[in-house]
Amino acid sequence: TVQRRGKAGAPLRKKRLMAEWQKGDAAWCYINDDVTYEAGKIVELGEDDRSVTLKLASGKTLTTERANVLRANKDKQDGVEDNTFLRELNEATILHNVGVRYAKSEGGIYSTTGHILIAVNPFRQLKIYEEAQIKRYLGKPIGSEPP
């Protein structure tokens, strides 16, 4: 093998695909189309930089391709009104945040990502559609009032 060298003649560091990950990091792991993502913690990084082993919230240990793993946010960020306030913004964190907001009582069906409104059908009547609430939002730009 040929070792590449930098300008000063020192060997260049091998670029690692998983260099940003560390054992113990919180992550979301793609499971399948039915479950989609499950939360977990990284327990081992593969030497080939293409695999990672996670301890999932369900208690299972899973080794998977790096491409199936996304960064997770700190628990204190769960349920923010605007997804742009999430430190890690990816498919799994948006789905999780919208799910946390949906599980809240009245009004958790709406979230935003900047000026984009995300609505989840609650399949039940909510008090948020009373006249006083409607007037509160009438004629105001998105973001001036909480979703």
Salt bridges, closest charged atoms under 4 A:
GLU20 OE2 - ARG66 NH2 2.80
ASP25 OD2 - ARG71 NH1 3.65
ASP49 OD1 - ARG16 NH2 3.18
ASP78 OD1 - HIS96 NE2 3.20
GLU145 OE1 - ARG136 NE 2.87
GLU145 OE2 - LYS140 NZ 3.22
